[in-house]
Amino acid sequence: MGEKYQALVHHLMDIRNVNRAEALLGWDQQVNMPPGGSKARASQMATLARIGHEMLTDEQTDLMLKEAHLENPDAPYDSDEASMIRVVREDYRENTCIPSDLIAEHAEATGLGHNIWKEARVKNDFASFVPILKRILDLTRRMADYIGYPDHPYDALLGQYERGMTSKEVKRLFDEHKPPLVNLIARINADDDRVSDDILRRDYAIDKQEQICVDIATALGYDFNRGRIDVATHPFAMGLAQGDVRITTRYNKNFLSPALFGTMHEAGHAMYEQGVSPALEGTPLSRGTSLGVHESQSRMWENMVGRSKGFWGWAFPKLQAMFPESLSDVSLETFYRAINKVGQSYIRVESDEATYNLHIMLRFELELEMVAGNIPVENLPKEWNERFEAFFGIVPPTDTLGVLQDIHWSNGLIGYFPTYALGNMLAAQYYKRALEDHPQIPAEIAQGKFDTLLKWLNVNIHQHGRKFTSAEITQRITGESIKSSEYMKYLDNKYTEIYGL
């Protein structure tokens, strides 16, 4: 490792430290901060966002990138050195397009937006959220214009979360599997009475939910020596360092699923962050490569593992022991069917696997038109409800259960939603390959042994951090690009068995 490259890495670590300090303030805002701290916290986050952006976009960064490359121009593509220079050069290009003042203004607006959204959600008061959402959307559009895009401004925003992906490609993938997905749901609905989830809505003491969530996350491989679990309005995972990766969940005394599967979902994110190579720690490469790949990890652990019959063959006796009053009369088969029931759900994060991608398609359509300026912010509840009825046949009775349910717009995360559905597709492709390499994985899961799958993910995905794009990772693992067919095969096989289709 040459002297110029080492100087570049130290410079990038300083930037990363500033970014992580901002992230820590964001974590505290959602977990601990009293509501009265909102204005000051927004200002603090704006300051750190501006400092981090100015450090990255300084001409010194460009010079150091050039010097590090000239020092070792023939470094192999897969090497840490070549990957660092390649990835950060693109980061530099994207960020130098945006003024630092706009970055700070956006950070301040979203810092204020979180608590405004949180209160609006509790009070079912979308009107109170409108002014800040207008400001956030305007700032986001301006950022898209600065970044630039070949076709639609949404492409610039989507690229922040899934580098190289376009709205046209997302639409193609969605259009490709929406008809068979709708057909599958219709077939399931014809036999809807075969499965009930009433047992999940019995009495489940929150303190016991907390314990079983910790036990399951630990068993899966989430390292609590390098992590923690807290409560937030909207569950999330955050990597502050490889020795400090945090998750949150939320509990409902009369509905077991949100905490149980939300925790497995966030643990999947966290295990990705904990699995990045220590050699990349503290650098811009020391996190997940894209949100699509990140979601593939969370959805795999939540659904392909966590909602499998094999998993509950191991875990259900433990759950029964924790909740004997609620589950002593329930069989494994009944429980397995209950957690996989397909139904009409207002809430995306509580929806089943079959309908989940429809929730994402709805949001994708809305965001495309929002960014293009075709939907006034004031009209979002009406647009949401009309599209929701068209997609699901029901209308949310409140905005809390509708347009206000997700945290993303308050945090300025416009362009993020498609990555959830992309993650479902990638999860199916990756899991299929993992089973080809290790056919014993399902049998091991049924025994409560998860390390073979986790190590496969560590080696093939986690350790690389951001060294490779989502497309590169997928090609390396599967020999293919992202596609929806494997996900549809997975859903068809699963629900044919459960519903006897």
Buried (B, 14 or more C-beta within 10 A) or exposed (E): EBEBBEBBBEBBBEBBBBBBBBBBBBBEBBBEBEEEBBEEBBBBBBBBBBBBBBBBBBEEBBEBBBBBBEBBEEBEEEEBBBBBBBBBBEBBEBBBBBBBEBBBBBBBBBBBBBBBBBBBBEEEBBEEBBEBBBBBBBBBBBBBEBBEBEEBBBBBBBBBBBBEBBBEBBBEBBEBBBEBBBEBBEBBBEBEEEBBBEBBBBEBBEEEBBEBBBBBBEBBBBBEEBBBBEBBBBBBBBBBBBEBBBBBBBBBEEBBBBBBBBBBBBBBBBBBBBBBBEEBBBBBBBBBBBBBBBBBBBBBBBBBBBBBBBBBBBBBEBBBEBBEEBBEEBEBEBBBBBBBBBBBBBBBBBBBBBBBBBBBBBBBBBBBEBBEEEBEBEEBBEBBBEBBEEBBEEEBEBBBBBBBBBBBBBBBBBBBBBBBBBBBBBBBBBBBBBBEEBEEBBEBBBEBBBEBBBBBBBEBBBBBBBBBBBBBBBBEBBEEEBBBBBBBEBBBEBBEEBBEE
